[in-house]
């Protein structure tokens, strides 16, 4: 996968939009960031600490915690070239759910 793939998958999620955070592309739902694209090779997704632990354990070549406090909160680096489409889609969907307001998630589940 690559940055263009990530962009297409992220923007395919409900009410997702691309903006910029510290000069880097980010992806938001209702103005809440669920993923960033700090470089062409790497993305960062908003997971829970438990989700992060699960993906890092199952796919260590793809996922790694972000260094520092953000990583301890679940922010997780994705090595795009190591990810397949299903893995990247799953990570983005988890991140989207973690950022989306409850009302939007409830409305979409109906």
Secondary structure as GFF3:
##gff-version 3
##sequence-region A 1 110
A	DSSP	alpha_helix	3	11	.	.	.	ID=ss1
A	DSSP	beta_strand	16	21	.	.	.	ID=ss2
A	DSSP	beta_strand	24	29	.	.	.	ID=ss3
A	DSSP	beta_strand	32	37	.	.	.	ID=ss4
A	DSSP	beta_strand	42	46	.	.	.	ID=ss5
A	DSSP	alpha_helix	49	58	.	.	.	ID=ss6
A	DSSP	beta_strand	63	65	.	.	.	ID=ss7
A	DSSP	alpha_helix	69	72	.	.	.	ID=ss8
A	DSSP	beta_strand	75	79	.	.	.	ID=ss9
A	DSSP	three_ten_helix	80	82	.	.	.	ID=ss10
A	DSSP	alpha_helix	85	99	.	.	.	ID=ss11
A	DSSP	alpha_helix	102	109	.	.	.	ID=ss12
###
